[in-house]
């Protein structure tokens, strides 16, 4: 089997739960390597629960899903860190350690995912900071950075292990429009270099400007713009 042609993630007849309550049923979609996909829907429609299921923060109780080669319905707890090495997770609220420098924040992730060589750790940190345009932030503390700079560090953190896909939950939601535009362009650059991206967003201007595929959580279903007429007015 040629894994290079396999989707980076796929979900078949899946039910997504929020606690004991199903929020999305009969979910069927896949994301191909190098693809950029928007995920939209009203607050509470299941977007975050879907993303959390994809990185095994929530269990997949029904249906089938495979992400970067891992079967989520059968994944063992000890396998979850290995799954997360192959995907990059980007949160809206940064989740940086406020008492550690940028370098220490990034080194923590590398060490937690099995890196041991100090020189290689330093080199990898320099590489990802260069990629997000923040080489000079190496020794700064998070509070010394603007919101946009902190989000770039979060993206750098997600890139450390050369992920096959980035899962981004409202990555521009807390940022000013001009700063958000810069962050979105960074995602586009990352995508052009071969990393698939699934980005949850409420920013309908992005959807109007860029003709990427759209998945919409609506009334307990996941609608795919490849198969359905997906509206994205200001109401989502």
Secondary structure, DSSP 8 states (H G I E B T S, - for coil): --GGGS-SEEEEEEEEEETTEEEEEEEEEEE-TT-EEEEEE-TTSSHHHHHHHHTTSS---EEEEEETTEETTT--HHHHHHHHHSEEEE-TT----TTSBHHHHHHHHHHHTT---HHHHHHHHHHHHHHTT-GGGTT-BGGGS-HHHHHHHHHHHHHTT--SEEEEESTTTTS-HHHHHHHHHHHHHHHHTT-EEEEE---HHHHHH---EEEEEETTEEEETTTS-----TT-
